Amino acid sequence: MYDAATSLPTATAVAPARPQSNPSGASTTHGGPPVKRQIVCFSFYKVMPEWRRLPAEEKAAHKQAFADVLARWNKPGEFLSLTYSTLGIRGDVDMCIWSIGYAVDQMNRMRSELIATPLGGYLTTPHNFLAMTKRSQYTIDREDESEGEGRGAIRPGGQKYNFIYPFWKTRPWYLLPATERKRLMDEHIRIGLLYPRVKLNTTYSFGLDDQEFVVAFETNFPEDFLDLVQQLRETEVSMYTLKDFPLFSCVRMKPMEMLDRLG
């Protein structure tokens, strides 16, 4: 939300600036060294009621097989998954798996292995968001949030809570002159920087999925995120938000703890 990257400024109001083509998938905008872009997927699962009525021993074996896939796919520098519980927070999903890799096929294979487990046969996927990292075209005066890499890569923090949602701008926003967009975003950025305990991860979905962006706010202080969102509603630039829901409030925990909370 307060990430100016979601504004996608252009050199002129008529012809948007395009990043230099790079077959390797490395982002080269902003004039910095190439950074290989990451593929990011937020998958939200709901367990069928029938699964909870299975014998405890059978459920335990299902959980272990599911956790084993997550562990096998956690490869330092190549693929990472973070796990969250949403039980008691939203009615339509029970857990979230946030995965970060470097190829769409890689993400596809990993999710395929999860669904092929016995537990996978009892899961539905009410929501799934695919996105990619790229360099921010704004410089935010803060040292965290992977600024050293210009958001060409994501480095999740260790915060307990993660607030995730898809995001769309209105079409009139993209027709504004770059100078006007910058003016509007200056206030947006200023407010965001008032909340240093909230870490933002912005990813881009243009052409990859229905939404334009997916944003994930990590924090140990939900009250900070609430106040941030409320204050941003009062900014002028908020008039150019087309849609910023559904919103998922997630509690981070280790995979087996997340699975044990299913029942």
Secondary structure, DSSP 8 states (H G I E B T S, - for coil): ---GGGG---SSSSS-------TT-EE-GGGS--EE--EEEEEEEEE-HHHHTS-HHHHHHHHHHHHHHHHHH-BTTTBEEEEEE-TTT-SS-SEEEEEEES-HHHHHHHHHHHHTSTGGGGEEEEEEEEEE----SS--S-S-TTGGGTTSS------SEEEEEEEEE-HHHHHS-HHHHHHHHHHHHHHHTT-TTEEEEEEE-TTTSSSSEEEEEEES-HHHHHHHHHHHTTSGGGGGEEE----EEEEE--HHHHHHTT-
